[in-house]
C-alpha cells in the first residue's frame, strides 16, 4: 500500500522523487566506499591514521565548495540542469579514485569527488522539496534522503565482495570503479524529467550574496551551524567505524560488514522516523530528540569494553540516531529561504556545515593516535550533537510552512 504522501504526487513528481532518491543512493554508495577500503589502504599503502583522516576530510571540505557553487547555479539556471552535471561529475571522479597510483593522486580524486558530492545533495533536496505539498514535505524529503542508507548498504555489499573475492591490490580499485555504473543510468533517466515548477514561477534571480545579509543572515548562520554539528557526528562514525571494528575488536572484513549492515539498517529507519516526526511534532523537537539520543547511545562506548553481541545490538540504535536528524534538516533549510535563494541558501548552509565537518575524520584520526579510535569517536560525537541541540533552540519552527518566492507576501 502506497503512503499518503506518495499518492499525492502526479507522474512528473513521482519521477522527480525517484531520480533524487537514486541520486542520493549513488552519492552515498560512491562516497562511502572509501570507509570500506580504508582498512586495506592502512595496511597495503601503509597510511598513517592522520593521512587516512586527511583523505576523508578532503572530500567533505571540497563538497562545501561544490554544494555552494551548485546551489548558486541552480537558482540561476534551474535545478535539473545542475543535477545532470553533478551526477556525471561524480561518476568520473569516483572512477579516478580507483585509478589512483599513490596517496597524492587519490587525494586529488577525492577532492574532485567532493565537488560533485556536495552539488548532488544540495540541489536534489531543493528539487524534491519544491515538488512536495507543505503537509508532506518532511516525509517526502526525508524518504528521498533515505536513499543514503540504501547506498551505504550497497557500498558495504560491493566492497565485501570485491575485497574478499579479488586480490587486495586489485580489489579496492574495482570497488571504486563499479560505483560509476549506476550514476550513468541516473543521468540517462534525468534527460526525461521536467524542471521544478516553483523555479519556473520565480520572479527574478537576485545575487546569492543576499543570504549573507539582511533578513537571511541569521537563517544562514543557524543553518550552517546545524549542518556542522550533524555532519561532524555522522562522519566521525561513518569514516572510522569499519576501521575501529577491525583494528580494536579484531573482526574480519566479512564480520565487520555484518555489524555495518545492522548500522545501515538502523540508519534507514532513522531517516523514516525523522522525516515522519518532523511533520508530526515539528522540526525543532525532532532535531533535539535525535541529538540527545545520539549522545545517549555513544556514551557506553567510552567506558565499557563491549563484547561482540552487545556491540552488534547497539549498532542498530547508533545508525538510527546518526541519520534521524538528516530526515529533517533539508526540509528546514528549504523552508527558511525564498525560491530565488533556496538552492543557494541550502547549498551554502548544508555544505559549509559539511565542509567544517570535514575536520571530523582528520581530528578523529589525530586523536586516535593517542586515545584509540573508539574514544576519539565518542568524544567528537558528543561535542557535535551538543551543538545540534543548542542551535535547534534558536531555529524558527517551519512545520507546514508554504514555500514562497520573493514576490509573495
C-alpha positions in Angstrom: 0.0 0.0 0.0 1.4 3.4 -1.0 1.8 6.0 1.7 -0.4 9.1 1.5 2.4 11.5 0.6 3.3 9.3 -2.4 -0.3 9.1 -3.6 -0.5 12.9 -3.5 2.2 13.1 -6.3 1.5 13.3 -10.0 3.5 11.4 -12.6 6.2 14.1 -13.0 6.7 14.5 -9.3 7.0 10.8 -8.8 9.7 10.7 -11.4 11.4 13.6 -9.6 11.2 11.7 -6.3 12.8 8.6 -7.7 15.6 10.4 -9.5 16.5 12.2 -6.3 16.2 9.0 -4.2 18.5 7.2 -6.6 20.9 10.1 -6.9 21.3 10.2 -3.1 21.8 6.4 -3.1 24.7 6.7 -5.6 26.0 9.7 -3.8 26.2 7.6 -0.7 27.4 4.4 -2.5 30.4 6.2 -4.1 31.4 8.3 -1.1 31.1 5.6 1.5 33.3 3.2 -0.5 36.3 4.9 1.0 35.4 3.9 4.5 35.3 0.3 3.5 38.6 0.3 1.6 40.3 2.3 4.4 41.4 -0.8 6.3 43.0 -2.1 3.1 44.8 1.2 2.4 46.0 1.4 6.0 48.0 -1.8 5.5 48.5 -2.0 1.7 49.7 1.6 1.3 51.0 1.9 4.9 48.9 5.0 5.5 49.0 6.7 8.9 45.8 7.5 10.7 46.4 11.2 10.0 46.8 10.5 6.3 43.7 8.4 6.2 41.8 11.1 8.0 43.0 13.7 5.5 41.7 11.6 2.6 38.3 11.5 4.4 38.4 15.2 5.2 39.3 16.3 1.7 36.1 15.1 0.1 33.9 16.8 2.8 35.8 20.1 2.6 35.6 20.2 -1.2 31.9 19.3 -1.0 31.3 22.6 0.7 32.6 24.4 -2.4 30.7 22.0 -4.7 27.4 22.5 -2.9 27.8 26.2 -2.7 28.5 26.6 -6.5 25.8 24.1 -7.5 23.2 25.9 -5.4 24.1 29.3 -7.0 23.9 27.7 -10.5 20.6 26.0 -9.6 19.0 29.3 -8.6 20.2 30.9 -11.8 19.9 28.2 -14.5 17.5 25.7 -13.0 17.6 22.6 -10.7 17.5 20.0 -13.4 20.4 21.3 -15.5 22.7 21.2 -12.5 21.5 17.7 -11.4 22.5 16.3 -14.8 26.0 17.8 -14.4 26.6 16.7 -10.8 25.8 13.1 -11.4 28.3 12.9 -14.3 31.0 14.8 -12.4 30.5 12.4 -9.5 30.8 9.3 -11.7 34.0 10.4 -13.4 35.8 11.4 -10.2 34.8 8.2 -8.4 36.4 6.3 -11.3 39.6 8.4 -10.8 39.7 7.2 -7.2 40.0 3.6 -8.4 42.8 4.6 -10.8 44.9 6.5 -8.3 48.5 5.3 -8.2 49.5 6.8 -4.8 48.3 8.9 -1.9 48.6 12.2 -3.7 46.6 11.1 -6.7 43.9 9.6 -4.5 43.8 12.9 -2.6 43.2 14.9 -5.8 40.5 12.4 -6.9 38.8 12.7 -3.5 38.8 16.5 -3.7 37.2 16.3 -7.2 34.7 13.7 -5.9 33.6 16.1 -3.2 32.7 18.8 -5.6 30.0 16.6 -7.3 29.1 15.1 -3.9 28.1 18.4 -2.4 26.2 19.6 -5.5 24.1 16.5 -5.9 22.6 16.6 -2.4 22.1 20.4 -2.2 20.2 20.7 -5.5 18.5 17.3 -5.2 17.0 18.3 -1.8 15.6 21.6 -3.2 14.3 19.9 -6.3 12.2 17.3 -4.4 11.1 19.8 -1.7 9.6 22.1 -4.3 7.6 19.1 -5.6 6.1 18.3 -2.2 2.9 19.6 -0.6 3.6 21.5 2.6 2.0 19.0 4.9 4.0 16.1 3.5 7.3 17.9 2.7 9.2 16.5 5.7 8.3 12.9 4.8 8.9 13.3 1.1 12.3 14.9 1.5 13.3 12.5 4.3 12.3 9.5 2.3 14.3 10.7 -0.7 17.3 11.2 1.6 16.8 7.6 3.0 18.4 6.6 -0.3 21.6 7.5 1.5 21.1 4.4 3.7 20.5 2.2 0.6 23.7 3.4 -1.0 25.6 2.9 2.3 24.3 -0.7 2.3 25.3 -1.3 -1.3 28.8 0.1 -0.6 29.1 -2.5 2.2 28.0 -5.3 0.0 30.1 -4.3 -3.1 33.2 -3.7 -1.0 32.8 -7.0 0.8 32.5 -8.9 -2.4 35.4 -7.2 -4.3 37.8 -7.2 -1.3 37.1 -10.8 -0.4 37.0 -12.3 -3.9 39.7 -10.3 -5.6 43.4 -9.8 -4.8 44.0 -6.9 -2.4 45.9 -4.7 -4.8 43.2 -5.0 -7.4 40.0 -5.4 -5.4 39.9 -1.9 -3.8 40.3 -0.4 -7.3 37.4 -2.4 -8.7 35.3 -1.3 -5.6 35.5 2.3 -6.8 35.1 1.7 -10.5 31.9 -0.4 -10.1 30.3 2.6 -8.3 30.3 4.5 -11.6 27.8 2.4 -13.5 24.5 3.4 -11.6 25.4 7.1 -12.0 25.4 6.7 -15.8 21.9 5.1 -15.6 20.6 8.0 -13.5 22.0 10.6 -15.9 20.0 9.0 -18.8 16.9 8.9 -16.7 17.2 12.6 -15.8 17.0 13.5 -19.5 13.3 12.7 -19.3 12.5 15.0 -16.3 10.8 18.4 -16.2 12.1 21.5 -14.4 10.8 22.5 -11.0 7.5 24.4 -11.3 8.5 26.6 -8.4 11.7 27.7 -10.2 9.8 28.4 -13.4 7.3 30.6 -11.5 10.1 32.5 -9.5 10.1 36.3 -10.0 13.8 37.0 -10.5 17.4 36.0 -9.9 18.9 38.0 -7.1 22.6 37.6 -6.1 23.4 34.7 -3.9 25.1 37.3 -1.6 21.6 38.1 -0.2 21.8 35.0 2.1 24.8 36.7 3.9 23.0 39.9 4.7 19.7 41.4 5.8 16.8 39.2 6.9 18.5 35.9 5.8 21.8 36.2 7.6 20.5 34.7 10.8 19.0 31.8 8.9 22.3 31.2 7.1 24.3 31.2 10.3 21.9 28.9 12.2 21.6 26.6 9.2 25.4 26.3 8.8 26.0 25.6 12.4 23.2 23.0 12.5 24.7 21.2 9.5 28.1 21.4 11.0 27.0 19.6 14.2 25.0 16.9 12.4 27.7 16.2 9.8 30.5 16.2 12.3 28.9 13.5 14.4 27.8 11.4 11.4 31.2 11.5 9.6 33.2 10.7 12.7 31.2 7.5 12.9 30.8 6.7 9.2 34.5 7.2 8.3 36.1 5.4 11.2 33.6 2.7 12.3 34.9 -0.1 9.9 38.5 0.6 10.9 37.5 0.6 14.6 35.7 -2.8 14.3 38.7 -4.4 12.6 41.6 -2.8 14.4 40.3 -2.6 18.0 37.8 -5.5 18.1 39.7 -7.9 15.8 36.8 -8.5 13.4 37.5 -9.8 9.8 36.3 -7.9 6.8 33.2 -10.1 6.5 32.4 -9.9 10.2 32.7 -6.1 10.2 30.3 -5.9 7.3 27.7 -7.7 9.4 28.0 -5.1 12.1 27.9 -2.4 9.5 24.8 -3.9 7.9 22.9 -3.6 11.2 24.2 0.0 11.5 22.9 0.8 7.9 19.5 -0.8 8.6 19.2 1.4 11.6 20.1 4.4 9.6 17.3 3.7 7.0 14.7 3.6 9.8 16.3 6.7 11.3 15.6 8.6 8.1 12.0 7.4 8.0 11.3 8.2 11.7 13.0 11.6 11.5 11.0 12.7 8.4 7.7 11.4 10.0 8.3 13.1 13.3 9.3 16.3 11.6 5.9 16.5 10.0 4.1 15.4 13.2 5.7 17.1 16.2 7.8 19.7 14.4 11.3 20.2 13.1 12.9 21.6 16.3 11.6 18.9 18.7 12.8 16.2 16.3 16.3 17.6 16.0 16.7 17.9 19.8 15.4 14.4 20.5 17.7 12.7 18.0 20.8 14.7 19.1 20.1 13.8 22.7 19.5 10.2 21.8 22.8 10.1 19.8 24.8 11.2 22.9 23.0 8.6 25.0 23.9 5.8 22.5 27.6 6.6 22.1 28.3 7.1 25.8 28.6 3.4 26.6 31.5 3.1 24.2 33.6 5.5 26.2 33.8 3.4 29.4 32.8 -0.2 28.5 34.7 -3.0 26.9 31.7 -4.2 24.9 31.5 -7.8 24.0 30.7 -8.8 20.4 27.0 -9.4 20.9 26.4 -6.1 22.7 28.4 -4.3 20.0 26.2 -5.8 17.4 23.0 -4.9 19.2 24.0 -1.3 19.8 24.8 -0.8 16.1 21.1 -0.5 15.2 20.2 2.4 17.5 23.6 4.1 16.6 22.6 4.1 12.9 19.1 5.1 13.8 20.1 8.3 15.7 23.0 9.2 13.4 20.7 9.7 10.4 17.3 10.6 12.0 18.0 14.3 12.1 19.0 14.2 8.5 15.4 13.4 7.7 14.6 16.9 8.9 17.4 19.3 8.0 16.8 19.6 4.3 13.1 20.5 5.0 14.3 23.2 7.4 16.8 24.6 5.0 14.3 24.8 2.1 11.7 26.4 4.3 13.8 29.3 5.7 14.8 30.7 2.3 12.6 32.0 -0.6 12.5 30.2 -4.0 15.0 32.6 -5.6 17.6 31.9 -2.9 16.6 28.4 -1.8 19.2 26.4 -3.6 21.9 29.0 -2.8 20.9 29.0 0.9 20.6 25.3 1.3 23.7 24.7 -0.8 25.7 27.1 1.3 24.5 26.0 4.8 24.4 22.3 4.2 27.8 22.2 2.6 29.5 24.8 4.7 28.5 22.6 7.6 29.7 19.5 5.8 33.0 21.2 4.9 33.5 22.3 8.5 32.7 18.7 9.5 35.5 17.6 7.2 37.7 18.2 10.2 36.0 15.3 11.9 37.8 12.4 10.1 41.1 14.2 10.4 40.5 15.2 14.0 39.4 11.6 15.0 42.4 10.2 13.1 44.8 12.6 15.0 43.1 11.8 18.4 43.1 8.1 17.7 46.9 8.0 17.7 46.8 8.9 21.4 43.4 7.8 22.7 42.4 5.0 20.3 39.7 5.1 17.6 36.8 4.3 19.9 37.5 7.1 22.5 38.2 9.6 19.7 34.9 8.8 18.0 32.9 9.1 21.2 34.4 12.5 22.3 33.8 14.0 18.9 30.3 12.8 18.6 29.2 14.2 22.0 30.5 17.7 21.1 28.9 17.6 17.7 25.4 16.6 18.9 25.6 19.1 21.7 26.0 21.8 19.1 22.9 20.5 17.2 20.8 20.8 20.4 22.0 24.3 21.1 21.3 25.5 17.5 17.9 23.9 17.4 16.7 26.0 20.3 17.2 29.2 18.2 15.7 27.9 14.9 12.2 29.0 13.9 9.6 26.3 13.7 8.8 25.7 10.0 6.5 22.7 10.1 3.7 23.0 7.5 5.1 26.3 6.0 4.2 27.0 2.4 7.2 27.7 0.1 7.2 31.2 -1.3 9.1 33.4 -3.7 10.3 36.9 -3.1 7.2 38.4 -4.8 4.8 36.6 -2.5 3.8 38.2 0.9 
